[in-house]
């Protein structure tokens, strides 16, 4: 049985009526929270689905591989320097 059963037109930007199968426990908890927060169940479902999709997209974003240069790292002058000191040297006209 599909989780979502599209009952509407589905045209971009239009509302779509959808059937969602939920466990009794999840439905009761969602309905109670919606009541407590003065929201509709629809608003709560949209909020939760948006959060879930955003998290999925965040996790599935390509990881940026760090750029590593061969060498010995920082020179002796900066090896023990604090980040504010490094910023001051890197961005001298910006007030560090």
C-alpha positions as CSV (number, residue, x, y, z in Angstrom):
1,X,0.0,0.0,0.0
2,X,1.5,3.4,-0.9
3,X,2.2,5.9,1.8
4,X,0.8,8.7,-0.2
5,X,-2.1,8.4,-2.6
6,X,-2.4,11.4,-4.9
7,X,-6.0,12.4,-5.1
8,X,-5.6,15.8,-6.8
9,X,-4.3,17.4,-10.0
10,X,-0.8,17.8,-8.6
11,X,-0.1,20.9,-10.8
12,X,2.8,22.9,-9.5
13,X,1.7,25.5,-7.0
14,X,-1.7,24.0,-6.5
15,X,-2.9,22.2,-3.4
16,X,-3.1,18.5,-3.7
17,X,-5.4,16.3,-1.6
18,X,-3.5,13.4,-0.3
19,X,-4.3,10.4,1.9
20,X,-1.6,9.4,4.5
21,X,-1.6,6.2,6.4
22,X,-0.5,6.8,10.0
23,X,-0.3,4.6,13.1
24,X,-3.0,5.4,15.6
25,X,-0.4,6.5,18.2
26,X,1.2,9.0,15.7
27,X,-2.2,10.3,14.7
28,X,-3.3,10.9,18.3
29,X,0.0,12.6,19.2
30,X,-0.1,14.8,16.2
31,X,-3.8,15.8,16.8
32,X,-3.0,16.6,20.4
33,X,0.0,18.7,19.5
34,X,-1.9,20.5,16.8
35,X,-4.7,21.3,19.3
36,X,-2.1,22.5,21.9
37,X,-0.3,24.7,19.4
38,X,-3.6,26.0,17.9
39,X,-2.7,24.7,14.4
40,X,-4.5,22.5,12.0
41,X,-3.3,19.0,11.5
42,X,-2.5,19.9,7.9
43,X,-0.2,22.8,9.1
44,X,1.6,20.4,11.5
45,X,2.1,17.8,8.8
46,X,3.4,20.4,6.3
47,X,5.8,21.7,9.0
48,X,7.1,18.3,9.8
49,X,7.4,17.2,6.2
50,X,9.3,20.5,5.4
51,X,11.7,19.8,8.3
52,X,12.3,16.2,7.2
53,X,12.9,17.2,3.5
54,X,15.2,20.0,4.5
55,X,17.2,17.7,6.7
56,X,17.4,15.1,4.0
57,X,18.7,17.6,1.5
58,X,21.2,18.9,4.0
59,X,22.5,15.4,4.6
60,X,22.6,14.5,0.9
61,X,24.4,17.7,-0.1
62,X,27.8,16.9,-1.6
63,X,30.6,17.2,0.9
64,X,33.3,19.7,0.1
65,X,36.6,18.1,0.0
66,X,39.2,20.2,1.8
67,X,42.1,21.6,-0.2
68,X,45.4,20.4,1.2
69,X,48.7,21.7,0.0
70,X,52.0,19.8,0.5
71,X,54.3,21.6,2.9
72,X,55.1,22.0,6.5
73,X,52.0,24.0,7.6
74,X,52.4,27.4,9.2
75,X,55.7,29.1,9.4
76,X,57.4,29.2,12.9
77,X,56.2,32.8,13.3
78,X,52.5,31.8,13.1
79,X,52.6,28.2,14.4
80,X,51.4,29.2,17.9
81,X,49.5,32.3,16.9
82,X,45.9,32.8,17.9
83,X,43.2,33.0,15.3
84,X,42.7,36.8,16.0
85,X,46.5,37.3,15.3
86,X,46.2,35.3,12.0
87,X,43.2,37.3,10.9
88,X,45.0,40.5,11.7
89,X,47.9,39.5,9.4
90,X,45.6,38.1,6.7
91,X,43.2,41.1,6.7
92,X,45.4,44.1,7.8
93,X,43.0,46.8,6.6
94,X,39.8,45.3,8.0
95,X,40.7,45.7,11.6
96,X,41.6,42.0,12.0
